[in-house]
Amino acid sequence: MSTDLEQFYEIFFEESSELLADMETCLLRLDVNSPDLEDLNAIFRAAHSIKGGAGTFGFTDMTEMTHMLETLLDKLRRGELEVRSEMVDAFLKAGDVIKGQLAGHRGEGQADPAVATAVCEELKRLSDETRMPANEILSSDTKIEAIPVEVEVGILPSIEDSSRLTYYIEFSNAGISDTTIENLFLNLKQLGILENVTLADEKEFCKLKLTTSKNEEDIWETLAFVVDPTNLKIGLDTSKTVRSNAIEAIVSHMDAIDTESFVDEDGLVVTKMPPAPGYGFFPGAPAAPNDTADSEQSLNPLQQRNASDGKNEAQAASNKTPNKANTAAPASETSSIRVSIEKVDQMINLVGELVITQAMLAQTASQFDPVVFEKLHSGMNQLERNTRDLQESVMSIRMMPISFVFSRYPRVVRDLASKLNKRVELKTVGENTELDKGLIEKIADPLTHLVRNSLDHGIEVPEKRIAAGKSAQGTITLRAFHQGGSIVIEVSDDGAGLNRGKILAKARERGLPVHDGMTDQEVWLLIFEAGFSTAEKVTDVSGRGVGMDVVKRNIQSMGGRIDIESAFGVGTRISIRLPLTLAILDGLSVAVGDQMFIVPLNYITESLQPTAADIKTVSGHGRVVQVRGEYLPVIALHEVFNLHPNVTSIHEGILVILEAEGHKAALFVDDLVGQHQVVIKSLESNYRRVQGVSGATIMGDGKVALILDTAALVMASQQEAV
C-alpha cells in the first residue's frame, strides 16, 4: 500500500485537537493535593502522541513544546516532583500554545514564538527544580514499585545517557516512498545513534540498529505513523549492551508480572508486550483467528508475537489490572470511522427529498379506493414507516452529546474566577443529552457569554457571600435535557440575582419605554437590549453592553427562545430552548386563502374559534382578543402577506395562540389543516429573505409552504400594540 504523508495531515490535526481537549480535561480535574496517577499518565500519553505525530510531519515547534511537557510530566509520574497549581497553569498555557501551533500548521492563524519560548522556559524551570539520578531512583524500593505501572502500558522507564540501550528494528518498507523513509530516518536519528544494517538481498526489508536512552515506546511511536505495526519488530540487543542494575531491576519486575520473552534466530531478546494504545493513525496488530496451538507453533517468532497480541490483550489486562478489567471495551466494539460533515449533510438532504417524495406518493394514493387498491395502500403505509425510521437513523448521525460544548467551560470558569478573585465551582448535568451538530457549533459562543456573565455579574466575591450567609464558593450549573421536541439548556448560578430597581433605573436613563407595572419577566428581558449594561465600570470582561443582545439574536436565528428567572440575593437561571435539529421541524399547517403556511409547534399553546364579542378594535392599534381575561393582539395572516381570505369575518376563522419570548399573540387563519413533520429548506439560499418567514418546505401535493418566523411576528405585534 502506498503511503503518502500528505493524506494523513488532516487526520493528525483532528486527532491532535481531540488529544489536546482530553489533556485539558484531565488537567482541570487534577487534584493538586492528591493527584491521580491515571490522570498524569493520560496527560503524558496525550503529549507523547502529539509529539510523535508532529515529529513525523516535521512540525518541530510542536515537538519541542510537547517534549518539554513530557519531561516535567515524567518527573511528576515518578514522584520526583510534587504537583503544584503553578505546574497545572504552565501545562494549560502549553496546551494553548500547541493549539496555536496546530492552527498555524493548518493555515488558520499563526502562533506567537515569544509566548512559546516563555512557556518552554517556564516548563524547563519547573522541571529543573529537583533532579534525582536514575540509579538512585531505581535503587529505592518506593520507585521500583512504580515500574510495573509503566510496564502495564508497554513503557520502559527512561534510562540516563550513561545506560544507553541498543535496539534492533526490523520492518517492511514495501510501498513506502524514499522521501518518507528519509524523513523517518531523520526522526530516528533524533532519538540516538542510528545504523542501517540492511543486507543487499533484502531491499524490501529494513534492518536498523539504534543506540538510545529513549524507551521502546518512543521508538514505537516514531515508527507507527509510517510503518504497519503488524510488520514491525523491535528487539533489545543484550549481547552489546551492559545491563546496569537499573535494567536488571526492570527485567526482574517484568518477570514478576509474567511478561513473556524469547530469543529469536538473531540472538535478540524480544519481549511480548501489549500493543501501543492506539496513539497514531494505525491500529494495533489484529487479533489472530481461533486456530489450533499447533498452527501457532509453526509461525516464526515475529509472527507469533503479532498473532498472540490481540488474543492475549484482554487476558493480559485482566491479570495486570484486575480492578479495571471491565472499563475498556474491545476495540471491535468501539470501532468508528471518520466521515466528513459534507457527506453526512448530503445524505440528510437526500433523505429529505425521499421524505418529500413519499409524502407526494401518499397524497396521490389517498385518492384511490382503499378496497380496490388495498395492496397499494398497504405498501404506502410500509414505505411511510420505513422512511420515518430511515430519517430518524440518518438524523441521529448528526446528533452529538452536548458534552462537546460543556467540556470547554471548566477552563473558562477557572481562568476567569482566578482573574476576578472569586471562588467558583462549575457543575454540569445532562452532558450526554444529544443535539444536532449544527446547533452544537452555534450554541457554543452564546453559552460562553452566559457563563462569563454569570461569573462576573452573578457570583459575588467570597467576602460578600460570607456576609450574606452563603458559602464562600459560588456555583454555576450547566444543565441540558430534552423536553417535548426541544432541548433545554440552562445556565444557573447561586449569586446575587438580578436587581429589578437597578435595571429599571438604567432603562429610564437610556430612554427605554418602561414603567413600574412591568412584570419581572419583562424587566429581565431588558438586559437583552443592545448596549444595555448595569456594570458600574467597564472592564475587559464586561460593562460595554455588547453581548447579551447578540446572544438573543443568535438563539432566535436557531429557531429557539431564551427565558430568565431570577430572585434577588438567591440567584439567576437563564433557559435556552432549541429545536433538536435544524433539518426537520414539527409544525401545524394552516390555510389562508389558497396558500399553506407552517407554524412551528413549540410556539403554539392552543387554538380556538372566537365569538364576535371576544374581538375588540383598538383605535389606531388594530384588534385584540380577550382570552381568559387577558387581551392579546391579533395578527391577521392574510393582511401580513396581502392575501384574500376564504372567510368573510374574523369570528368565522381560527385563532392560534402563540407565545414567544414571554409575549403572547393570536394568529388569525382560515383553517387548521393538520400536523406535519416537515423538511426545512432555506429560503435565503434559494430566493431571498422574506419578513415574517424563516424557511420553506414542500408539501405532499408538491406545493411550497412557507414556515413562519413566529417569534418575529409576535414581537412585531407587541411593538404595534405599544
QUIZIPE-V335261 format. One record per backbone hydrogen bond with DSSP energy under -0.5 kcal/mol. CO is the residue of the C=O (numbers start at 1). NH is the residue of the N-H. Records with the same first field share a line. If there is no record, write none. Layout:
CO->NH  NH
This chain:
2->4
3->5  177
4->7
5->8  9
6->9
8->12
9->13
10->14
11->15
12->16
13->17
14->18
15->19
16->20
17->21
18->22
19->23
20->24
21->25
22->26
23->27
24->28
25->29
26->30
27->30
30->32
36->40
37->41
38->42
39->43
40->44
41->45
42->46
43->47
44->48
45->49
46->50
47->51
48->52
49->53
50->54
51->55
52->56
53->57
54->58  59
55->58
58->60
59->63
60->64
61->65
62->66
63->67
64->68
65->69
66->70
67->71
68->72
69->73
70->74
71->75
72->76
73->77
74->78
75->80  81
76->79
84->87  88
85->89
86->90
87->91
88->92
89->93
90->94
91->95
92->96
93->97
94->98
95->99
96->100
97->101
98->102
99->103
100->104
101->105
102->106
103->108
104->107
111->113
112->116
113->117
114->118
115->119
116->120
117->121
118->122
119->123
120->124
121->125
122->126
123->127
124->128
126->129
127->130
133->137
134->138
135->139
136->140
137->140
140->144
141->145
142->146
143->146
144->147  148
146->150
147->150  151
148->152
149->153
150->153  155
151->154
154->156
160->163
161->164
165->167  212
166->237
167->210
168->235
169->208
170->233
171->206
173->176
175->3
177->181
178->182
179->183
180->184
181->185
182->186
183->187
184->188
185->189
186->190
188->191  192
191->213
192->194
193->211
195->197  209
199->202
202->205
204->173  174
206->171
207->197
208->169
209->195
210->167  212
211->193
212->165
213->159
215->218  219
216->220
217->221
218->222
219->223
220->224
221->225
223->226  227
228->231
229->232
231->172
233->170
235->168  237
236->238  269
238->241
241->243
242->244
244->248
245->249
246->250
247->251
248->252
249->253
250->254
251->255
252->256
253->257
254->259
255->258
260->272
262->264  270
264->267
268->264  270
269->236  271
270->262  272
271->273
276->278
289->291
292->296
293->297
294->298
296->299
300->304
301->305
302->306
303->307
304->308
305->309
306->310
307->288  311
308->312
309->313
310->314
312->316
313->317
314->318
315->319
316->320
317->321
321->324
322->325
324->327
330->333  334
331->334
337->339
340->343  344
341->345
342->346
343->347
344->348
345->349
346->350
347->351
348->352
349->353
350->354
351->355
352->356
353->357
354->358
355->359
356->360
357->361
358->362
359->363
360->364
361->365
362->366
364->367
365->368
369->373
371->374
373->377
374->378
375->379
376->380
377->381
378->382
379->383
380->384
381->385
382->386
383->387
384->388
385->389
386->390
387->391
388->392
389->393
390->394
391->395
392->396
393->397
394->397  398
395->398  399
398->437
400->435
401->404
402->405  406
403->407
405->408
406->409  410
408->412
409->413
410->414
411->415
412->416
413->417
414->418
415->419
416->420
417->421  422
418->421
421->462
422->424
423->474
425->427  476
427->478
429->480
430->433
431->403
433->402
435->400
436->439  440
437->441
438->442
439->443
440->444
442->446
443->447
444->448
445->449
446->450
447->451
448->452
449->453
450->454
451->455
452->456
453->457  458
454->458  459
458->496
461->465
462->466
463->467
464->468
465->470
466->469
472->474
474->425
475->494
476->427
477->479  492
478->429
479->490
481->488
483->486
485->580
486->483
487->578
488->481
489->576
490->479  492
491->574
492->477
493->572
496->569
498->500
499->503
500->504
501->505
502->506
503->507
504->508
505->509
506->510
507->512
508->511
512->514
515->518
519->523
520->524
521->525
523->526
524->527
525->528
526->529
529->532
542->539
545->531  547
547->551
548->552
549->553
550->554
551->555
552->556
553->557
554->558
555->558  560
556->559
558->579
561->577
563->575
565->573
567->570  571
571->567
572->493
573->565  575
574->491
575->563
576->489  578
577->561
578->487
580->436
583->680
585->587  678
586->601
587->589  676
588->599
589->673  674
590->597
591->670  671
592->595
595->592
596->706
597->590
598->600  708
599->588
600->603
601->604
603->659
606->657
608->610  655
611->614  615
612->615
614->626
616->618  624
617->619
618->621
622->618
623->634
624->616
625->627  632
627->630
630->627  632
632->625
633->635  666
634->636
635->637  668
636->639  640
637->641
638->643
643->645
649->652
650->653
654->656  669
655->608  657
656->658  667
657->605  606
658->665
660->663
663->660
664->633
665->658  667
666->635  668
667->656  669
668->637
669->654
671->591
674->589
676->587  678
678->585  680
681->696
682->686
683->687
690->693
692->709
695->707
696->681
697->699  705
699->702
703->699
705->697
706->598  708
707->694  695
708->710
709->713
710->714
711->715
712->716
713->717
714->718
715->719
716->720
717->721
718->722
